[in-house]
């Protein structure tokens, strides 16, 4: 699945596989190179001998983290590669404005203050 994300956000990708004999590892790759770095967390869990799951979390993603992500699963019989997830990191994103208050009552000729939240700017 492909995604467009704004720079600075956190994103997660998941990969799961089943097979016999027992699956031994999952390797995440970005443009066919194993991923690494301080902004990356990989959580693996093995609920059974034939199933393995992994989540790749990218923290405060930057443009350099955009590209084609895959996970490669291996066991004693060989390896297989997942479908590709293309991540496009946008430098400029359209801001979103959220109104905090739903309604305000103001007397004529008085000043009103409205609260809003802005994100993605």
C-alpha positions, 0 to 999 in steps of 0.5 A: 500500500502506498502512502503520502505523508507530511515530513515530521510525522510518525508512520508504521508499516506492518508485515506478517508471514506464515510458513514451514519450516519455522520462519527465522527472520524479517528484514525491512528494506528501503529501495532494496537496502536494509533499513537502519537509523535512530529514527527506526524501531522494529518490533517482531513477535512470533506467536507460533513456529509458523507465523512471524509479524513485524512492525516498522515505525519511522519517527519524525519521518524526513524526505530521505526516508521516502521510497519503496519499502519491503519486508523479506522473510526467511526460513531454512528453505529460502526467502520471500519478499513482500509487496512494495509499499511506496512512501512519499514524504511531502515537505510542504503540507496543507494545514488543518484547522480544528475548532476547539469550541463549538459555539460562543455567545457574544454581546453586541459590540463585545470582543470574542476569542475563538480557539482553534488548533492548527496542524500540518503547517 
